[in-house]
């Protein structure tokens, strides 16, 4: 251990405050995507919800939406964003009429 080392309690507190700030700012920034149509490249099935696929927007945001991976993997689809979280988006395939 080094001399004048910061205590584990102080380190933990600082890390928790920093993580909270990052998550809060990311959530605020993600709000701008709500209701938008984003082009998404489909990568894989959502392992936590087998009725969904997951892909990435052109801005590299994770996007989850209902779909079959066998039909969609590797394709670009338009997705209307219906829900935002700090580090991911949720939506539905958007088809223009």
Secondary structure by P-SEA (a helix, b strand, c coil): cccccccaaaaaaaaaaaaaaaaaaaaaaacccccbbbbbbbcccccccccbbbbbcccbbbbbbbccccccccbbbbbbbccccccbbbbcccccc
